[in-house]
Amino acid sequence: MFLRLQIDNFAIIEHSRIEFHHGFSVLTGETGAGKSIIMDAISLLLGARAQKNMIRKNAESSSIQGVFMTKNKKALDFLEENRIPYEDVIIVERVLFRDRPSISEINGKTVTNALLREFGSIMALSGMQGENSFLIDPKFQLDLIDTFCGKEHLSFLKNLRQDVANYRALENKLHRESGDPGQTAREMDLLRYQIDEIESLALEPGEDESLREEFHAIRNQSSTLEYLKELSQMSFDDGGIRGLMDRFASSLEKVAQNDGSYGELSEEFEDIRYRFQEIAYTLRDRAENFEADPERLNEVAERLDAINDAKRKYGDSLEKIEEFLEASCDRLAYLEDYDQNIEDLKNQIEKIKEDADKKADSIRESRISMAKKVELRIAEVMKELDIPEAKFEIHFGEKALSEDGKDSVIYMVSTNKGEDLKPLSEVASGGEISRIFLAFISIYAEFDEREILILDEVDTGMSGKTAKVVAKKMAQLSKDRQLIVVSHLPQVVARGDRQYQITKKEENGRTVSVVKSLNKEERVAYLATMISGADTETTRKTAREMLEEHDEEVL
């Protein structure tokens, strides 16, 4: 559910905040008042591309924020998969800058625009009539049939897509492997050289670490010897620590003889003195027997150089070098049995292609079967939407195998008796295409999990009885989801649970767009003006009756 939309410094909107609610919300206003700006802002939250000219004049940036709440499992899985924090609400924000790229965030985490667009497509079904409608997109038309076919069909289609992906990957591999024989020979020579170089090193696990430790220890031998000599002198020279401790022990023993309470301290110090003497003698012995080994230092340094050179070529750790070696050996073995491996690869490709073709044929049967049901259902809904002579057919064509199978589809429509069927994209009447669009939306919504439906002026070109029928269909759609609609029809506006009026005014020499949620009396006045262009007692009565009729149906 779309809870709130906040817009700052966007086009002619300086600041606006709209609190949406469940059910049917209608945005109204004169042409140019800012309805399209509101829809543009919503589109940005759903991942549409941003343009710098959308930023309000004299502002450095523009901010659009949307607050959502959802139980849609796909949306919640999306948040979890992309490690986006979520508690009760989802806050989406787009910030547009004049001097740098825009920023997109979901619950405070920066996301790419592609990721935001994916999230938007999960959260809301959004579209507009005319040639920009997603309904005339051939891919959407095919996806629509697949959605109607159900979960088992979609699972089968997922398997086909994996088969086709594997098939293409193997074909690419075959293309690479079937290149210049001289190139293959050169690759084998290089592999042999690399394998020999690594194997000749006879690397041991953890060897680099132990060698580094040994190298540092040997390199520090001279300073270690100096410290050992210094410690020995401090201990045994005249006036050294050993002599001082002897005198200290002798004096403390005399104190203890005079006063028995110091006896324990005297014994403790004797222990310390003996322990010190042990350490001092050990250090003196090590200093006297210390042997430096410059040859070993050179050996270790050379071995480390060889290992580091191998790391530079084959991987930054011994483990990665070992992985490189294994992969190189496997590759060399493959190339040494080149002809047989190429033959095996061709057989594998043929087998996967055969399986994929069978799956594609099965998928086509499922689609054709469902298409006949969809044809009947669409024709039925179009009749409900006051196109009584409507005919609708889904024509199938065949194309090369792809992730979607081997089918291409064209939605064919005839809206008047005696007319030939023609592609949906060629339907001329704005009112007819709007109703066809709404027919598809209403059927698609039966299968779709998205909780938000956004329609921008899909009632274009309608009036009278048709407008009333369309308004009723929209109200039905809003029972199971949130519906946000831009409309110029009083019949549609009266059906809305809430109405938001967008107006344009001048303020401090600047044009600003303002959004206001209307109360019932304000809605009556607005509807009265929509009905005849004038707010009269007669039109107010009609407007009130239209609103009361909707209230009674809701109850």
Secondary structure by P-SEA (a helix, b strand, c coil): cccbbbbcccccccbbbbbbbccbbbbbbcccccaaaaaaaaaaaaccccccccccccccbbbbbbbbbbccaaaaaaaaaaccccccbbbbbbbbbccbbbbbbcccccccaaaaaaaaaacccccccccccccccaaaaaaaaaaaacaaaaaaaaaaaaaaaaaaaaaaaaaaaaccaaaaaaaaaaaaaaaaaaaaaccccaaaaaaaaaaaaaaaaaaaaaaaaaaaaaccccccaaaaaaaaaaaaaaaaaacccaaaaaaaaaaaaaaaaaaaaaaaaaaaabbbbaaaaaaaaaaaaaaaaaaacccccaaaaaaaaaaaaaaaaaaaacaaaaaaaaaaaaaaaaaaaaaaaaaaaaaaaaaaaaaaaaaaaaaaaccccbbbbbbbbbccccccccbbbbbbbbcccccccccccccccaaaaaaaaaaaaaaaaaaccccbbbbcccccccccaaaaaaaaaaaaaaccbbbbbbcccaaaaaaccbbbbbbbbbcccbbbbbbbbccaaaaaaaaaaaacccccaaaaaaaaaaaaaaaaaac
